Amino acid sequence: MRSLHKTAATLCLSWLFVCGMPFGVQAATVPAQTAATANTPASTGDTEYGIVLSVLLDDNEEIPHNAAQYLSNKLAQTITANGVGAFDGFSRFFITARLGMATRDIVPGPPTQIAENMEITLYIADYFDQKIFATTTINAKGVGTNESKAFINAVKNLNPHAAPVADFVRKGKAKIIDYYRAQCDNIIKKAQSLATQKEYDEALYLLTSIPDAAGDCYDKALAATAAIYQQYVDYLCEVNLAHAKAAWAAEQNSTGAQKAGVFMSLIYPDAGCYGEAQALYAEIKGKVLDDWKFEMKKWQDGVDLESQRIEAARAIGVAYGKGQQPTTYVMGWCR
């Protein structure tokens, strides 16, 4: 229940939730695939194997704010240029950089400038297990009229297409794939265990994080995702149908019909209690007639049903991952 309520409070899923309303009463307004796309990396469709990385910087790194933003963008370019999606939220696997100062000189002007020689060390790592998967270091020099500009000019030396950088990303990808293949059964078992506790969003987060490069593991995860997603839909159906019945029983008029309709709008045709919901719909419609402007939910026409379900499950997982994002990042172990 804990994570399900958290999802309802934070997730704007197309046909399950609209933010800002209590659990169980959200009205649906956005097509499912639109919401799913909005919450996933823009570059995912162009990446190899569906692997995505967060871009994180250690809060203890002494980098000027503007330079830190530039570095984050440069890291995102580095991985997307080499077949990995850059995720704007938090994910288990991430890319980061440490800037080690070698020398810092003042160059007489006018204007006076700062010249900095530094080492930029890149890491691809596992945030939870605190394991480094790949690393590489490049030497860089930056000159600018202030420290921020000197940092930015140094970071410009990071070429996403340079052979050492491309090899670094390739090694990181390989280690991530190895992780999922080795831990596949454990991940699926954990997801299934979470589902039995109604922690559906965390379960879907685990399963939909598995990239298609994991081969057989990806296929197993898809099957498990479908099963858990169906449990999730059935559970929401039972909860919202109960709320709808209560609202209608309390006020068997157009006001009660309106309240019941909000809950019933969250019930989908493939939910286990959909037939019962239809019966309630017919009962209400028979009493309020044209006063009730309501239509039961439907899947999008012309779109593969299974694809819609998978996209919806992914959107739930992505939202859960974003909700787990730490407020600060201290990664002293990443050296």
Stockholm file with secondary structure:
# STOCKHOLM 1.0

chainA/1-335         MRSLHKTAATLCLSWLFVCGMPFGVQAATVPAQTAATANTPASTGDTEYGIVLSVLLDDNEEIPHNAAQYLSNKLAQTITANGVGAFDGFSRFFITARLGMATRDIVPGPPTQIAENMEITLYIADYFDQKIFATTTINAKGVGTNESKAFINAVKNLNPHAAPVADFVRKGKAKIIDYYRAQCDNIIKKAQSLATQKEYDEALYLLTSIPDAAGDCYDKALAATAAIYQQYVDYLCEVNLAHAKAAWAAEQNSTGAQKAGVFMSLIYPDAGCYGEAQALYAEIKGKVLDDWKFEMKKWQDGVDLESQRIEAARAIGVAYGKGQQPTTYVMGWCR
#=GR chainA/1-335 SS CHHHHHHHHHCCCTTTCCTTSCTTCCCCCSCHHHHHHHTSCTTGGGSSTTCEEEECCCTTSCCCHHHHHHHHHHHHHHHHTTTCEEESSCCSEEEEEEEEEEEEEEECCSSCEEEEEEEEEEEEEETTTTEEEEEEEEEEEEEESSHHHHHHHHHTTCCTTSHHHHHHHHHHHHHHHHHHHHHHHHHHHHHHHHHHTTCHHHHHHHHHTSCGGGTHHHHHHHHHHHHHHHHHHHHHHHHHHHHHHHHHHHCCSHHHHHHHHHHHTTCCTTSTTHHHHHHHHHHHHHHHGGGCCCCCCCCCTTSCHHHHHHHHHHHHHHHHHHHTCCSSCCCTTCC
#=GC SS_cons         CHHHHHHHHHCCCTTTCCTTSCTTCCCCCSCHHHHHHHTSCTTGGGSSTTCEEEECCCTTSCCCHHHHHHHHHHHHHHHHTTTCEEESSCCSEEEEEEEEEEEEEEECCSSCEEEEEEEEEEEEEETTTTEEEEEEEEEEEEEESSHHHHHHHHHTTCCTTSHHHHHHHHHHHHHHHHHHHHHHHHHHHHHHHHHHTTCHHHHHHHHHTSCGGGTHHHHHHHHHHHHHHHHHHHHHHHHHHHHHHHHHHHCCSHHHHHHHHHHHTTCCTTSTTHHHHHHHHHHHHHHHGGGCCCCCCCCCTTSCHHHHHHHHHHHHHHHHHHHTCCSSCCCTTCC
//
